[in-house]
Amino acid sequence: MSETLRVAIVGCGGIANGKHMPSLAKLKQVEMVAFCDIEVEKAEKAAAQYGTAEARVYEDYKELLEDASIDVVHVLTPNSSHAEISIAALEADKHVMCEKPMAKTSEEARQMVEAAKRTGKKLTIGYNNRFRPDSLHLHKLAQRGDLGEVYFAKAHAIRRRAVPTWGVFLDEEKQGGGPLIDIGTHALDLTLWLMDNYKPKAVMGSTYHKLGQKKDAANAFGPWDPEKFKVEDSAFGFITMENGATIVLESSWALNTLEVDEAKVSLSGTEAGADMKDGLRINGEEFGKLYTQKVDLGAGGVAFYDGNAESDADLEARLWIESILNDTEPLVKPEQAFVVTQILEAIYESAKTGKAVYLDKVFA
């Protein structure tokens, strides 16, 4: 493979412009050569700003995939089309970065993993919060055993009033849900990764649509239309793992609370605990005394990098591209992202039925 990767962008909306294209543009090993969006003017604008001189614009992703010179496809569309486009791209001999969540359903996510295995192409999911300095540092501590056995965790994704009112966020058909699948997915991914535990056993869940019915509500992104607010405004899950560990997942776009945390994790282990509530804090007991240590993440730069600090999005993009060039595993493995989707789906199912959902292990 060439030392320069030819990348295509499918979906040229907010996440493409806010995260993927700016980060890819900083990499010398990348050329963005194709742009696709059902609103073709968005693709044209992206091509003009980020594309090579000969970059092509498409309205139909299937036409884009016919270009054999494309090495990598970033799938940045609404959740309902993640699986369809990702599988088609893998089968067209492209490596795929798909934005989170992996898919609307665990069955779609399973098919994505199997497509990657079948084609031998790399597949990763855009869980960029793993690449934050606090996440990387805590992961190293946990892997070294500093926390001991982590048997209780909380995955925090709580907004007081920050309902996204643009795009298709409020459309259940296109998104598959509200804050649980949008921001709860980040917190859950971080939690499972830090615990290194991908073996869920049973899930109980509750979802609420209480505040989304209010008119002219205070909101960081402007008032929402209650008639269009088709998803939950908050959701909560209680997850038990095969080894007996417990995870509590909390997510909301609108909730009457002052305990606001997003993409944060609290861990409790046999040797120590950790949380991201006020920076990265480690708590434990030493010489008969309790201690709380706040980690200084300002010194020493960012993991994996010598030089100036990178943003989590920039680091995510660089390590993804390097995994292709060096033929190594991406940091976010598709089998891990599948378990996240499996648990999210179970929370929604439990909320509807009022019963616990028991999960089968699909991938070893």
C-alpha positions in Angstrom: 0.0 0.0 0.0 1.1 3.5 -0.7 2.4 5.7 2.1 -0.4 8.1 1.2 -4.0 6.9 1.9 -6.8 8.1 -0.3 -9.8 8.9 2.0 -13.5 9.3 1.1 -16.0 11.1 3.3 -19.6 9.8 3.3 -21.8 12.3 5.1 -20.5 15.9 5.1 -22.5 17.3 8.0 -21.7 18.5 11.5 -19.5 15.6 12.7 -17.5 15.6 9.4 -16.8 19.3 9.6 -16.4 19.5 13.3 -14.1 16.5 13.8 -13.1 14.2 11.0 -12.1 16.5 8.1 -10.1 19.0 10.1 -8.2 16.2 11.8 -7.5 14.3 8.6 -6.4 17.5 6.9 -3.4 17.7 9.4 -2.0 14.4 8.3 0.6 14.2 5.6 -0.3 10.6 4.9 -3.9 11.5 3.9 -5.5 12.8 0.8 -9.3 13.4 0.9 -10.3 12.6 -2.7 -14.1 11.9 -2.6 -17.0 13.5 -0.8 -20.6 12.2 -0.7 -23.8 13.6 0.8 -27.5 13.3 -0.1 -27.4 17.2 0.1 -24.8 17.5 -2.7 -24.0 21.1 -1.9 -22.6 19.9 1.5 -20.3 17.6 -0.4 -19.3 20.3 -2.8 -18.4 22.7 0.0 -16.4 20.0 1.8 -14.5 19.1 -1.4 -13.7 22.8 -2.0 -12.3 23.2 1.6 -10.6 19.9 2.2 -10.3 18.0 -1.0 -7.5 17.5 -3.5 -7.6 19.4 -6.8 -9.2 16.4 -8.5 -11.5 15.5 -5.6 -14.9 14.1 -6.8 -18.3 14.8 -5.4 -21.1 12.2 -5.1 -24.8 12.1 -4.1 -24.9 8.3 -4.0 -22.3 6.5 -1.9 -22.6 3.4 -4.1 -21.1 5.3 -7.0 -18.2 6.5 -4.8 -17.4 2.9 -3.7 -16.8 2.0 -7.4 -13.6 4.0 -7.3 -10.9 1.3 -6.7 -8.3 3.9 -5.9 -10.0 4.8 -2.6 -8.3 3.2 0.4 -10.4 4.4 3.4 -14.0 5.5 3.9 -15.3 7.5 6.8 -19.0 6.9 7.4 -20.4 10.0 9.0 -24.1 9.6 8.3 -27.2 9.2 10.6 -27.2 6.0 12.7 -29.8 4.3 10.6 -27.4 4.0 7.6 -24.1 3.2 9.5 -24.3 -0.6 8.9 -25.5 -0.5 5.3 -22.7 1.9 4.1 -20.0 0.4 6.3 -20.6 -3.1 5.1 -20.8 -2.0 1.5 -17.5 -0.1 1.9 -15.8 -3.1 3.5 -17.0 -5.3 0.7 -15.7 -2.8 -1.8 -12.2 -3.4 -0.3 -12.0 -0.2 1.8 -11.0 0.3 5.4 -13.8 1.9 7.4 -14.0 4.4 10.2 -17.7 4.6 11.2 -18.9 7.3 13.6 -20.5 6.2 16.9 -22.7 4.5 17.7 -21.8 1.5 15.6 -25.3 0.8 14.5 -29.0 1.1 15.5 -29.2 -2.5 16.5 -26.9 -5.2 17.7 -27.8 -7.4 14.6 -26.5 -4.6 12.3 -23.4 -4.2 14.5 -22.8 -8.0 14.3 -23.0 -7.9 10.5 -20.5 -5.1 10.4 -18.0 -7.1 12.5 -18.5 -10.2 10.4 -18.0 -8.1 7.2 -14.7 -6.8 8.5 -13.6 -10.4 9.4 -14.7 -11.7 6.0 -13.0 -9.0 3.9 -9.9 -8.6 6.0 -10.3 -4.9 6.0 -10.0 -2.7 9.1 -13.1 -1.4 10.9 -13.1 1.1 13.8 -15.8 3.2 15.5 -15.5 6.9 16.4 -15.2 6.7 20.2 -12.9 9.7 20.4 -13.2 10.1 24.2 -10.8 7.1 24.6 -8.1 9.4 23.2 -8.3 12.1 25.9 -5.3 12.5 28.2 -7.3 11.5 31.3 -8.8 8.4 29.6 -5.4 7.2 28.4 -3.7 7.8 31.7 -6.5 6.0 33.7 -6.4 3.1 31.2 -2.7 2.7 31.9 -3.3 2.7 35.6 -6.1 0.1 35.4 -4.1 -2.1 33.1 -1.2 -2.0 35.5 -3.5 -3.2 38.3 -3.4 0.0 40.4 -7.2 -0.2 41.0 -7.3 -4.0 41.5 -10.5 -5.7 40.4 -13.0 -3.1 39.3 -16.3 -4.4 40.4 -18.5 -1.2 40.4 -18.6 1.6 37.8 -20.7 4.5 36.8 -20.9 5.8 33.2 -21.9 9.5 33.3 -23.6 11.2 30.3 -25.8 13.9 31.9 -26.7 17.2 30.5 -29.1 19.5 32.3 -30.5 21.2 29.2 -28.6 20.6 26.0 -30.9 18.9 23.6 -29.5 19.0 20.0 -32.2 20.6 17.9 -30.6 20.3 14.5 -30.2 17.4 12.0 -32.0 14.2 12.8 -31.2 13.9 16.6 -34.8 14.0 17.6 -35.9 11.4 14.9 -36.2 8.0 16.4 -36.2 6.2 13.1 -33.0 7.7 11.9 -31.2 7.8 15.2 -32.5 4.8 17.1 -32.9 6.8 20.3 -32.0 9.9 22.1 -29.3 10.7 24.7 -28.7 7.0 25.5 -27.5 6.2 22.0 -26.0 9.6 21.3 -23.9 10.5 24.4 -24.6 7.5 26.7 -22.7 5.4 24.1 -19.5 7.4 24.8 -19.7 6.9 28.5 -20.4 3.2 28.3 -17.6 2.7 25.8 -15.2 4.4 28.1 -16.4 2.4 31.1 -16.1 -1.0 29.4 -12.6 -0.1 28.0 -11.3 1.1 31.3 -12.6 -2.0 33.1 -11.4 -4.2 30.2 -14.7 -6.1 30.6 -16.8 -7.0 27.6 -18.9 -9.8 29.0 -22.3 -8.4 30.0 -24.8 -10.8 31.5 -28.1 -9.0 32.2 -29.5 -5.5 31.8 -32.3 -3.5 33.3 -33.3 -0.1 31.8 -35.6 2.9 32.1 -36.2 5.6 29.6 -38.2 8.8 30.1 -39.9 11.4 27.9 -40.9 13.9 30.5 -39.2 17.2 29.7 -39.3 16.8 25.9 -43.0 17.6 26.0 -42.5 21.1 27.3 -42.9 24.1 25.0 -40.4 27.0 24.9 -38.1 25.2 27.2 -34.7 26.6 28.2 -32.0 24.9 26.1 -28.4 25.5 25.2 -29.3 25.0 21.5 -32.5 26.9 21.5 -36.1 25.7 22.2 -37.0 22.3 20.8 -40.3 21.4 19.1 -42.2 19.0 21.3 -44.0 17.6 18.2 -40.6 16.6 16.7 -39.1 15.3 19.9 -39.7 11.6 19.3 -36.9 10.1 21.4 -36.3 9.9 25.2 -35.0 12.9 27.1 -33.2 10.7 29.7 -32.3 7.0 30.1 -30.7 4.9 32.7 -29.3 1.3 32.8 -28.2 -1.2 35.4 -25.8 -3.7 33.9 -24.4 -6.8 35.5 -21.4 -8.5 34.1 -20.5 -12.2 33.9 -17.9 -11.8 36.7 -20.4 -10.1 39.0 -19.3 -6.5 38.3 -22.0 -3.8 38.2 -22.2 -0.8 35.9 -24.8 2.1 36.3 -25.3 4.1 33.1 -27.0 7.5 33.3 -27.7 9.7 30.3 -29.8 12.7 29.6 -30.2 15.7 27.3 -32.7 17.3 29.7 -32.9 16.5 33.4 -33.5 18.6 36.5 -30.2 18.1 38.1 -27.0 20.0 38.9 -24.8 16.8 38.7 -23.8 17.4 35.1 -21.1 15.2 33.6 -20.6 14.0 30.0 -18.4 11.2 28.8 -17.1 10.6 32.3 -16.5 7.5 34.3 -16.3 6.5 38.0 -14.5 3.3 38.9 -14.4 1.4 42.2 -11.8 -1.4 42.6 -10.4 -3.6 45.3 -7.2 -1.6 45.5 -8.3 2.0 44.6 -11.0 4.0 42.9 -10.9 6.7 40.2 -13.2 9.3 38.8 -13.3 12.1 36.2 -15.6 14.4 38.2 -13.0 17.1 38.9 -10.1 16.3 36.6 -8.7 12.8 37.1 -8.8 11.7 40.7 -7.5 8.5 42.3 -8.8 7.5 45.8 -7.6 4.8 48.1 -6.2 3.8 51.4 -2.5 3.8 52.4 -0.8 3.2 55.8 -4.2 3.2 57.5 -5.2 6.5 56.0 -7.6 7.5 53.1 -6.1 9.5 50.3 -7.4 11.4 47.3 -4.8 12.2 44.5 -5.5 14.6 41.7 -3.4 13.6 38.6 -1.6 16.5 36.9 -2.1 15.8 33.2 -0.4 18.9 32.0 3.1 17.6 32.2 4.7 15.2 29.7 2.4 15.8 26.7 -0.1 13.2 25.5 0.4 9.4 25.3 1.7 8.1 22.0 3.1 11.5 21.0 6.4 13.3 21.4 6.0 17.0 20.9 3.0 19.3 21.0 -0.2 18.0 22.6 -2.9 16.8 20.2 -6.6 17.0 20.7 -8.5 13.7 21.2 -9.9 14.0 17.6 -6.5 14.6 16.1 -5.0 11.7 18.0 -7.9 9.4 17.0 -7.4 10.3 13.4 -3.6 9.9 13.4 -3.6 6.5 15.2 -6.4 5.2 12.9 -4.4 6.1 9.8 -1.2 4.7 11.3 -3.0 1.4 12.1 -3.7 1.0 8.4 -0.2 2.0 7.3 1.4 -0.2 9.9 -1.1 -3.0 9.7 -1.9 -2.9 13.4 -5.1 -3.1 15.3 -7.0 0.1 15.8 -7.5 1.2 19.4 -11.3 0.9 19.1 -12.0 -2.7 18.0 -15.3 -3.5 16.3 -16.0 -6.4 18.6 -15.8 -3.9 21.6 -18.1 -1.5 19.9 -20.6 -4.3 19.2 -20.9 -5.0 23.0 -21.7 -1.3 23.5 -24.5 -1.5 21.0 -25.7 -4.8 22.5 -26.0 -3.2 25.9 -27.7 0.0 24.6 -30.3 -2.0 22.7 -30.9 -4.1 25.9 -31.6 -1.0 27.9 -34.2 0.2 25.4 -35.8 -3.3 25.3 -35.9 -3.5 29.1 -37.4 -0.1 29.3 -40.2 -1.2 27.0 -40.9 -4.6 28.6 -40.1 -3.8 32.2 -38.1 -7.0 32.4 -34.4 -7.8 32.6 -32.7 -8.7 29.3 -30.2 -11.5 29.4 -27.4 -11.3 26.8 -25.5 -13.9 24.9 -21.8 -13.7 24.2 -21.6 -13.3 20.4 -17.8 -12.8 19.9 -15.2 -14.5 22.0 
